[in-house]
């Protein structure tokens, strides 16, 4: 298990917030500075997905394909075959939501290093409602052979993940949120594709979070501690390939676990961890997330709370689970 430095302001009134898409924008520009093979393609949402920073810095390496997500990834696959490292970006509801078949047949099947950036994923899309709150993307991309799946926990990690994906040589999916979310990592915090990190050691239950939900688990763990529950919080930014070693080590210690994701629990992070545990270490595991329903319109925080994925609600659900397995 790797040591992880948390931001000193985390869980305080001085908590910093920023959209993960902002970190992606910075990371893409840095990736372009590091490697001239990096190119960017967008589907008429350049500012929304923060690709404008790259466009302004490298106008000759940016392609606006318009509202044509299927063409977006097929052009990118051609560029990858020609030796480029293409990042494609749109709302996750459209990419991979609309062009999954093209991603599969032109990028993943041929193992081309096309980077699929799904912006405005999950419930933090807020007022855009069910049509734009992409909740099935983790499951869709996790089942695709050759595909790497990353859901950064905050904007700092999103920046690191973008730079790392630029050099991993694999088709990859990067999941980003629209609204501001808390920053819990620092510039010194580790990030490596395929690694999970213990943010808070504990002995009673393993709490596995990905993306925006990891912060909510830190909140939940603090509340659970008041009731005598010593929860271990494990951040899983890479859903595929899963860090089997870290996940199993935590479960061996606590003998039970809870997974939390801002997405459908079917086929997502919870599915990956329960599949792993069932083969190597069968222990009670509770999956929390969106349970076979579509999103709703409201402020991002209202929607997260309506689905019971805020820290306080999670603490209650985790506490109930602990009573069941005791």
Backbone torsions as a table, in degrees:
resi	resn	phi	psi	omega
1	UNK	NA	135.6	-176.1
2	UNK	-88.6	146.0	174.6
3	UNK	-71.8	143.8	-174.9
4	UNK	-136.1	126.3	178.9
5	UNK	-93.0	119.0	176.7
6	UNK	-88.4	149.5	174.8
7	UNK	-61.2	137.4	-175.8
8	UNK	-65.0	-21.8	-177.9
9	UNK	-89.7	-3.0	-176.5
10	UNK	-61.7	138.6	-179.0
11	UNK	66.4	22.1	175.2
12	UNK	-123.1	173.6	178.4
13	UNK	-69.6	-14.3	178.7
14	UNK	-92.9	11.5	179.8
15	UNK	-53.3	127.4	178.2
16	UNK	-85.1	147.1	178.9
17	UNK	-133.9	147.9	178.2
18	UNK	-168.4	145.7	176.3
19	UNK	-66.4	143.3	176.9
20	UNK	-62.8	-27.7	179.7
21	UNK	-63.3	-27.5	178.0
22	UNK	-66.6	-39.9	176.9
23	UNK	-64.7	-38.5	176.3
24	UNK	-59.9	-45.1	-179.7
25	UNK	-57.5	-44.6	178.2
26	UNK	-66.1	-42.5	-178.1
27	UNK	-64.7	-38.9	179.7
28	UNK	-64.5	-41.3	178.4
29	UNK	-62.7	-42.4	178.8
30	UNK	-65.9	-39.4	178.1
31	UNK	-61.6	-38.6	177.7
32	UNK	-65.7	-34.0	177.7
33	UNK	-70.1	-34.0	-177.4
34	UNK	-79.0	-28.7	-175.0
35	UNK	-145.5	117.2	-177.8
36	UNK	-72.3	-6.1	176.5
37	UNK	-78.1	-15.7	-179.6
38	UNK	-71.2	127.3	176.3
39	UNK	-128.7	162.5	-177.4
40	UNK	-131.7	138.8	178.2
41	UNK	-130.8	137.5	-178.3
42	UNK	-134.1	155.4	-179.3
43	UNK	-107.7	61.9	173.9
44	UNK	65.3	30.6	179.0
45	UNK	-137.5	37.6	-169.0
46	UNK	-56.6	-50.1	-180.0
47	UNK	-70.4	-38.4	-177.6
48	UNK	-61.2	-37.4	-179.7
49	UNK	-97.9	7.1	174.5
50	UNK	67.2	28.9	175.3
51	UNK	-84.3	-6.0	-177.0
52	UNK	-64.4	-27.3	178.4
53	UNK	-63.9	-42.5	177.5
54	UNK	-68.8	-42.9	-179.2
55	UNK	-59.0	-42.6	-179.0
56	UNK	-69.3	-34.6	-178.6
57	UNK	-80.1	-34.6	-175.2
58	UNK	-134.9	67.6	-175.4
59	UNK	-58.9	-29.8	-179.0
60	UNK	-79.9	-9.3	-179.9
61	UNK	-110.1	14.5	179.8
62	UNK	-117.4	136.0	179.7
63	UNK	-127.1	123.9	174.0
64	UNK	-96.7	111.7	-176.8
65	UNK	-93.0	-8.4	-178.0
66	UNK	81.8	-170.4	-177.6
67	UNK	-78.6	77.6	-175.1
68	UNK	-153.8	71.0	-172.2
69	UNK	-64.0	-33.2	178.6
70	UNK	-66.9	-39.5	175.6
71	UNK	-68.6	-33.3	-179.8
72	UNK	-51.6	-51.4	-175.1
73	UNK	-81.7	-27.5	178.3
74	UNK	-71.7	-38.9	174.6
75	UNK	-63.6	-42.7	179.5
76	UNK	-61.7	-39.0	179.1
77	UNK	-64.3	-37.8	175.8
78	UNK	-64.4	-41.0	177.5
79	UNK	-64.6	-38.8	178.1
80	UNK	-63.6	-41.2	178.6
81	UNK	-63.5	-26.5	179.6
82	UNK	-87.7	3.7	175.2
83	UNK	103.8	3.4	178.6
84	UNK	-88.2	167.1	175.6
85	UNK	-117.5	90.5	-173.5
86	UNK	-87.8	132.8	169.5
87	UNK	-104.7	125.0	177.3
88	UNK	-112.9	139.2	-176.7
89	UNK	-138.8	139.7	173.4
90	UNK	-161.1	-175.5	170.8
91	UNK	-69.9	143.1	-178.7
92	UNK	-60.3	-27.9	177.7
93	UNK	-61.5	-25.1	-178.9
94	UNK	-104.6	-31.2	179.1
95	UNK	-143.2	98.7	25.6
96	UNK	-97.4	7.1	-174.1
97	UNK	-61.7	-36.5	-175.6
98	UNK	-100.9	-23.3	-170.2
99	UNK	-122.8	28.1	-177.2
100	UNK	-56.0	-40.4	-177.9
101	UNK	-64.9	-39.2	178.7
102	UNK	-69.8	-37.2	176.3
103	UNK	-60.4	-44.1	-178.7
104	UNK	-63.5	-52.1	-169.8
105	UNK	-80.7	-28.7	-177.4
106	UNK	-101.4	-30.6	-178.1
107	UNK	-102.9	-61.6	-173.3
108	UNK	-67.9	-46.2	-178.5
109	UNK	-58.5	-36.4	-179.9
110	UNK	-93.8	4.6	178.0
111	UNK	52.7	44.4	179.0
112	UNK	-91.2	141.9	-174.1
113	UNK	-77.8	54.9	176.9
114	UNK	-84.8	132.4	179.9
115	UNK	-102.6	116.6	179.5
116	UNK	-95.5	114.8	-178.9
117	UNK	-106.6	112.1	-179.6
118	UNK	-99.1	100.3	179.2
119	UNK	-84.4	164.4	176.9
120	UNK	55.2	38.6	178.6
121	UNK	-86.2	152.3	172.9
122	UNK	79.4	-169.2	-172.4
123	UNK	-75.9	-19.8	-179.5
124	UNK	-71.2	1.0	170.9
125	UNK	-72.4	-16.8	168.4
126	UNK	55.3	-114.3	-171.2
127	UNK	-64.3	-14.4	178.5
128	UNK	-68.8	-17.8	171.6
129	UNK	77.5	-169.9	-169.8
130	UNK	-59.5	-35.2	-176.6
131	UNK	-66.4	-29.0	-176.2
132	UNK	-108.5	-8.6	177.5
133	UNK	-85.0	85.6	-176.7
134	UNK	-69.8	114.8	-175.3
135	UNK	-116.6	-6.3	-175.9
136	UNK	-104.9	-0.5	-170.8
137	UNK	-66.5	-37.9	-179.3
138	UNK	-61.1	-46.5	179.9
139	UNK	-63.3	-43.9	-178.9
140	UNK	-59.6	-42.7	-175.1
141	UNK	-85.2	-26.9	-179.7
142	UNK	-67.5	-32.1	-177.5
143	UNK	-82.6	-5.7	-177.1
144	UNK	-84.8	119.1	177.9
145	UNK	-55.1	145.2	178.8
146	UNK	76.9	-11.8	-173.0
147	UNK	-84.8	130.4	171.7
148	UNK	-91.4	138.8	-177.7
149	UNK	-126.7	120.2	-176.9
150	UNK	-128.0	131.7	175.5
151	UNK	-127.0	92.3	-176.4
152	UNK	-64.1	147.9	-176.1
153	UNK	-80.1	-26.1	178.8
154	UNK	-155.1	-179.5	-174.0
155	UNK	-68.1	-33.3	178.8
156	UNK	-65.1	-43.5	179.2
157	UNK	-69.8	-33.5	177.5
158	UNK	-61.3	-38.3	177.7
159	UNK	-64.1	-45.7	179.0
160	UNK	-63.8	-41.8	-178.0
161	UNK	-63.5	-39.1	-179.8
162	UNK	-62.3	-45.4	179.2
163	UNK	-63.9	-40.9	179.9
164	UNK	-66.5	-41.0	-179.3
165	UNK	-65.8	-28.5	-179.6
166	UNK	-63.0	-23.2	-176.0
167	UNK	-117.9	11.2	-176.7
168	UNK	-85.6	-11.0	174.6
169	UNK	69.7	17.5	-175.9
170	UNK	-128.8	151.9	168.2
171	UNK	-61.9	135.6	-170.7
172	UNK	-145.2	150.2	176.6
173	UNK	-119.0	128.0	178.2
174	UNK	-115.3	120.0	-175.5
175	UNK	-98.6	125.3	-175.8
176	UNK	-126.6	150.2	177.8
177	UNK	-101.0	160.1	-178.3
178	UNK	-86.2	-49.9	-170.3
179	UNK	-86.9	167.3	177.3
180	UNK	-65.9	135.8	175.9
181	UNK	-133.1	157.0	-175.7
182	UNK	-61.6	145.0	174.9
183	UNK	-96.5	121.4	179.0
184	UNK	-116.0	-13.4	179.7
185	UNK	-98.2	176.8	178.1
186	UNK	-131.2	175.5	177.7
187	UNK	-62.5	-24.9	-178.3
188	UNK	-90.1	-12.4	179.9
189	UNK	-63.9	140.2	-177.4
190	UNK	-73.6	149.1	167.2
191	UNK	-146.8	127.3	176.1
192	UNK	-144.6	133.7	178.2
193	UNK	-59.0	130.3	180.0
194	UNK	91.4	5.8	-179.1
195	UNK	-115.7	142.4	171.7
196	UNK	-112.0	159.2	-171.9
197	UNK	-135.4	133.6	175.7
198	UNK	-83.4	112.7	-179.4
199	UNK	-89.4	-28.7	-178.5
200	UNK	-144.2	109.3	178.7
201	UNK	-66.7	146.6	178.0
202	UNK	-158.9	174.2	-175.2
203	UNK	-128.8	-11.6	-173.6
204	UNK	-96.2	-34.0	-177.8
205	UNK	-157.4	142.8	176.9
206	UNK	-96.0	124.3	178.7
207	UNK	-109.0	113.1	-177.7
208	UNK	-103.9	120.2	180.0
209	UNK	-125.5	154.6	174.7
210	UNK	-136.2	155.6	179.7
211	UNK	57.4	-140.0	-175.7
212	UNK	-66.1	-17.8	-175.8
213	UNK	-76.5	-18.3	179.3
214	UNK	-62.0	-42.3	177.6
215	UNK	-61.1	-42.4	-180.0
216	UNK	-62.4	-30.6	176.9
217	UNK	-71.7	-31.9	174.1
218	UNK	-63.9	-39.7	176.1
219	UNK	-64.1	-46.8	-178.8
220	UNK	-61.8	-41.6	-179.4
221	UNK	-62.7	-38.1	178.2
222	UNK	-64.4	-40.7	178.8
223	UNK	-69.9	-39.8	179.4
224	UNK	-63.8	-34.6	-179.1
225	UNK	-60.6	-30.5	178.9
226	UNK	-66.4	-21.7	179.0
227	UNK	-104.8	15.2	175.1
228	UNK	84.0	10.4	178.6
229	UNK	-96.8	117.7	-179.2
230	UNK	-94.7	96.0	-173.9
231	UNK	-94.9	137.3	173.7
232	UNK	-95.4	124.7	-179.6
233	UNK	-102.2	119.6	-179.7
234	UNK	-115.5	120.2	178.7
235	UNK	-87.9	126.1	-176.9
236	UNK	-121.0	78.5	-179.1
237	UNK	-70.5	-29.4	176.8
238	UNK	-100.3	110.5	-179.9
239	UNK	-83.1	-30.1	175.1
240	UNK	-146.5	122.4	-0.3
241	UNK	-73.8	138.4	-178.7
242	UNK	-76.4	143.6	176.6
243	UNK	-81.1	82.4	-176.2
244	UNK	-57.4	-40.8	-176.1
245	UNK	-61.4	-49.0	-178.2
246	UNK	-67.7	-41.5	179.9
247	UNK	-62.3	-49.0	-178.1
248	UNK	-68.0	-35.7	178.4
249	UNK	-62.2	-40.5	178.9
250	UNK	-67.4	-43.9	-179.6
251	UNK	-66.6	-33.5	177.2
252	UNK	-63.6	-33.9	-178.4
253	UNK	-75.9	-44.1	-172.3
254	UNK	-95.6	-23.6	178.9
255	UNK	71.3	7.8	174.4
256	UNK	-163.6	158.7	-176.2
257	UNK	-150.0	162.8	175.8
258	UNK	-134.7	132.6	175.6
259	UNK	-109.7	143.0	-178.8
260	UNK	-137.0	130.6	178.7
261	UNK	-147.0	148.5	178.6
262	UNK	-89.6	57.7	-174.0
263	UNK	-164.7	175.5	176.2
264	UNK	-60.8	135.6	179.6
265	UNK	-74.1	-18.5	178.3
266	UNK	-73.8	115.0	174.2
267	UNK	83.5	0.2	-176.0
268	UNK	-94.6	-143.4	179.3
269	UNK	-59.2	-44.1	179.7
270	UNK	-59.9	-40.0	177.2
271	UNK	-62.7	-43.6	-178.9
272	UNK	-62.3	-44.2	-176.7
273	UNK	-73.6	-39.8	178.6
274	UNK	-68.7	-34.2	175.3
275	UNK	-62.7	-45.0	179.1
276	UNK	-62.1	-47.3	-177.6
277	UNK	-65.2	-38.0	-177.6
278	UNK	-63.5	-27.4	-178.7
279	UNK	-89.6	-28.7	-172.6
280	UNK	-120.1	-27.6	-173.7
281	UNK	-157.6	76.0	-177.3
282	UNK	-64.8	110.3	177.3
283	UNK	-137.8	161.3	178.4
284	UNK	-63.6	128.7	177.2
285	UNK	-135.5	131.6	177.8
286	UNK	-106.7	128.2	177.0
287	UNK	-98.0	126.5	177.2
288	UNK	-121.3	140.8	-179.8
289	UNK	165.9	-145.1	176.5
290	UNK	-88.1	124.0	-171.8
291	UNK	-106.5	86.4	172.4
292	UNK	55.4	49.0	176.5
293	UNK	-149.9	166.1	178.3
294	UNK	-95.6	168.5	-178.5
295	UNK	-73.6	178.3	178.6
296	UNK	-137.4	159.7	-178.9
297	UNK	-88.6	141.8	178.6
298	UNK	166.5	-179.3	172.9
299	UNK	-64.9	153.2	-178.8
300	UNK	-51.7	-43.3	-177.9
301	UNK	-68.9	-37.9	177.4
302	UNK	-60.1	-41.6	-178.0
303	UNK	-68.8	-45.1	179.0
304	UNK	-58.6	-43.2	179.4
305	UNK	-68.7	-35.8	179.1
306	UNK	-63.2	-30.6	178.3
307	UNK	-91.6	4.7	176.9
308	UNK	67.5	32.8	-177.9
309	UNK	-111.6	13.2	171.3
310	UNK	-81.1	161.6	-175.2
311	UNK	-56.2	-41.5	-178.5
312	UNK	-66.2	-44.7	178.3
313	UNK	-64.6	-39.9	178.9
314	UNK	-63.7	-40.3	178.8
315	UNK	-59.6	-41.4	178.6
316	UNK	-63.6	-46.5	-178.8
317	UNK	-65.5	-40.3	179.8
318	UNK	-67.1	-40.4	176.9
319	UNK	-60.4	-41.0	177.7
320	UNK	-65.1	-40.0	177.5
321	UNK	-63.0	-41.2	-178.9
322	UNK	-63.3	-36.5	177.6
323	UNK	-67.4	-33.0	180.0
324	UNK	-70.1	-36.8	-176.0
325	UNK	-92.4	-6.7	-177.7
326	UNK	-63.7	NA	NA
